[in-house]
């Protein structure tokens, strides 16, 4: 198929569903495609397995699935799982196998699915930060303010909001319907929508950062208090120490999120003000695969720092070990 002149096409872009315009977004070279495929399949496979394991550990424990904190945690794992499936399948089909969708509506539908999952993942981090914020700010009222029912309602609102915002391009906020300037990175998507989405992400990140900074300050104040009155407070504040540990765990999750998403967001912002060449688009394609790294690292952080999840994992591994041990014993007996 004939390749288009990227700079000329983007500069004089007129929205339609022709093959030529979609080809302008397929920038990966034949040598880069195997690398992207290996990265997506390896990161995506690990991410899927790890997040499914987190979901299994939480829902297999009657104690954990009743706690609001772990309800939010399970939603983050679910969002990351769905994001992995939708992103890897859509990304490889378009950029590696160069499959053309039948219409712009199908493409925007797939993009909306990816956007919904990742927006919900980010929103879950905000809810988890808010949960820890309340726990440390009003520990005596935490169980009354944060209940499992309220957590479920908050997650339903989150999913509905993310689905609506991600469906706006499909509902008409695209450069085809508005006859406006199109994004250089995503076919049919208006730069006004990209700008609004970036602003939304920045607001969410700023809110999460504020909540975690306050949590760390409260944790520092609590540590000083315990150091001063350790003989009386240590046993009374066991739950507080556990909550502080979970808050620090979520802070690490946030740091990983920032590291993985900052390059892609920077290039998205750059594309709003300057024309991007092939090299910049190839770099962007590699940068957005870092989102899989973020979703892959999150479950590992839970397993390493969450005592309850670690205990559940060890218990399940022990049960499997006993089952395998019994099976091996039976095989030896039958052979004898």
N, C-alpha and C positions, 0 to 999 in steps of 0.2 A: 504494500500500500504506500502511496506517496505521502511523504512527510510534509507538514506545512511549515511555513516560516513563523516561528513562535512569536517573535517580537512584533511582526507585522500584524499577525492575527489578533493578538491580545490588544494591541493599540487600536485597531479598527474593528473590534469584535462586534458582530451583529448576531444576536441570539437565535439559534435554530438547532435542530437535532441532526444536522448533517454529520457524516462520518469524519469530514475534514476537521471540523472544530473539536470534536472529541479527541481526535488524534493528537491535537496540540497539547493535551494534558498527559499524554502517554510518553513521558520523557525518559524513562529508564532505558539504558543501553542493554544490549544482549549480555554483556559481561556483568552488569549490575543486577540483572534479574535473578540469577541463581543465589547471589548473596542475600538479596531481600527475601527470597523464598525460604532460605535456611533460617534467617533471623525470625521471620514471622512464624514459621512452623515450630521452631525450637522454643522461642519465648511463648508463643500462643499455646503450645502443648503443655508446657510446664504451668503456665498460668491457669489453664483449664483444670488440670489435675489438682493443683494446690487449692484453688478456690472451692472446687467440689469437695475436697477433703475438709476444709473449714466448715462448709455447710453441713457436711455429714456429722462432724464432731459436735456442732451446736445443736442440731435437731435430734441427734441420738441421745442427748442428755436432757432429761426433763427439767433439771435444775437450771441449765444454761439457757434453754429456749424461753424460759419464763422471765429472764432478766432483761429489762429494757436496753441495757448497754449491748447485750449480745444479740438482741433483735436488730438493732442498728448495724451491728457488726456483720450479721448474716446478710443484711440487705446490701452492704458494701460488697461482700463476696459474690452475691447474686448479680449485681450490676457489673462487676468486673468480668464475671463469667460470660454474660450476654455480650458485653463490649468486645471481648476476645473473639467470640464466634462471629459476630457481625462484622467487626473490623477486618479480621484475617480473610474471611471469605470475600468480602467486597474489594479489599485492597488487592489481593492476588488476582482476582478475576479481571479487574480493570487494568492494573499496572503491569502485571506479569503476563497474563494470558490475553490481554488486550481485547476482552469481550465487550461488545457494544450493547447497551441496553436498548430495548425496543423503542423506548420513548424517554423523554426527560422526566416524566412523572415516576417511572420505575427507578431511575437513578436517584432522584430526590427522596424517594421512599426508602431506599437503602441507606442513603446518607442520613436521613432522619433517624433510622434505627441505631446507627452508630452514635450519632449525636445524643440521642436519648439516653443510651447506656452510660456514656462517659459523663454526661451532665448529671445523671442520677448518682454516679459514683462520687463526683465532686460534692454534690448536695448531701450525700450520706456522711462525708467527712465533716461537713458543716454541722449537721445534726449531732454527730458524735462529739464534736467540740462543744456544742451547746449543752449536751448531756453532762459532760465533765465540768463545764462551767457552773452549772446549777449545783452539781454534787459538791463542789468545793466552796461555792459561795453560800449555799444554804444547805449544809449537810443534814441538819435536823429535820428539814422539810422535804428532803429529796424524794423519799418514798411516796409522799403525798402528791408532789408535783409531777414526778416522772413515773408513769405507770406503763405497763405493757400495752394497754389499750391506747393510751395517748401516743406511744411510740408508733404503733401500727397506723393510727390515723395520720400522723405526721408523714410517714412513709408513703401512704396513699396520696396525700396532697403533693408530695415531692414527685412521685412518678407521673401524676396527672399534669403538673406544671412543666416538667421536663418534656413530656410527650407533646404538649401544646406548643411550647417554644420551638422544639425541633421540627414540628410539622408546618411551621409558618412558611418556609420556602415552597413546600408542596401545596399549601393553601393559597399561594399567590405572591408571597414576598420573594420573588426571584427576578432576575434581570430580564427574563422573557416577558413576563406579565407587565412589569413596570417600565420596560424599555430603557433600563438604566445600565450603568457600567457593570460588567461582570467581573467576578473574582478571577485572579490569575491562577489560583490554586485548585478551585473546585468548579466544575462545569455547572452552568445555569444559576449559580448562586450570586446574588447581588452583593456588592461590596458594602452596601449599607447594612445588610444582615450580618456580614462578617464583622463589621465594626461594632454592631450592637452586641453580638455574641462575645466578642473580646472584652467589652466593657462589663458585661454580666459576669464573666469569669474573673475579671480583676476585682469586682465587688465581692464575689464569693471568697476569693483568696484573701482579700484584705480582712473580711469578717472572721475567717478561720484563724488568720495570723493574730488578730486582736484577741480572740478567745484564748488561744494557746499561750500568748504572752501573759495574759492575766492568770491563766492556770499555773504557769511556771512561777509567777510572782507569789501566788498563794501557796504553792508548794514550798517555795523558799521560806516564806514566813512560817509555815507549819513546821519545817525542819528546824528553824531556830527555836520555835516554841518547845518542840520535843526535846531539843538539846538542853534547854534550860530546866524543864520539868520532867525529865525522862523517867524518873522513878515512879511518877504518878500517871503519866500519860501513855506510856508505851502500850500497855495492854488495852487501854480504853480507845485507842485510835488505830487499831489494826486495820479496820475497814478503810479509814482515811489514807493509810499508807498504801493499801492496795489500789485505791482510786488514783492516787498520785502516780503510782507506777504505770497504770493504764494510760493516764494522761501523757506521761513521757513517751509511752509506746506510740500513741497517736501523733505526738509531735514528730517522731521519727518518720511516721507514715507521711506526714505533711512535707517534711524536708525532701523525702524521696519524690513526692508528687511535684514539688517545685523544680527539682533537678531534671526530672524526666519531661516535664511539659514546657519549661522555659524556652528551650531552643525552638520548638515548633511555634509557640506563641510569638516569639520575637520575629520569626520569618513571616508569620501571618500579618503582623503589624507592619513589617517592612514592605510587604506586597501592596499595602494600601497607599503607599506614597511613592513607590518606585517600580519601574518595570523590571521583572526578574528574568534572567536568562536561563538556559538549560541547566547550567551548573547549580544555580540557586534552587531550582525546582527539584533536582536530584538530591541535593542536601536536605531539602524539606521532606522528601519521601523517606529518607533514612531517619530524620529527626522524629517524625510522627510514629515510627515504630517503637520509639522509647516509651510510648504509653503502655505497650505490652510489658515492658520491664517494670514499670510502676505497678501494674496489676499483678505481676508475678512476684514482686518483692513483698507486697503487703501481707500475704498469708504466711510467708517465712518469718516476718516480724511478729505476727500473732503467736506463732508456734514457739518462738524463742522467748518471748517476754510475757505472754499470758500464762500464768500458773495453772489456771483451770483448764485451758485448752491443752496445755502440755500434759497435764494429768490424764485428761481424756484420751489423748493420743497414745500415751504409754499404756493405759489400760487396754485399749483396743489392740495395740501391738502385742501385749502380753497374752490376750485372749487368742489371737491368731497364732502366736508361738505355741500355746498349749494345744490348740487344734492340730497344728502341724506335727507337734510332738506325738500326739495320740495317733495320728495317721501313720507316722513313721514306725511307731511301736507295733501297730496292727499289721503293717506290711512285713515287718521282721518276724512277727508271730506266724503269719500265713506262710512265709517262705520256709520257716522252720518246720 
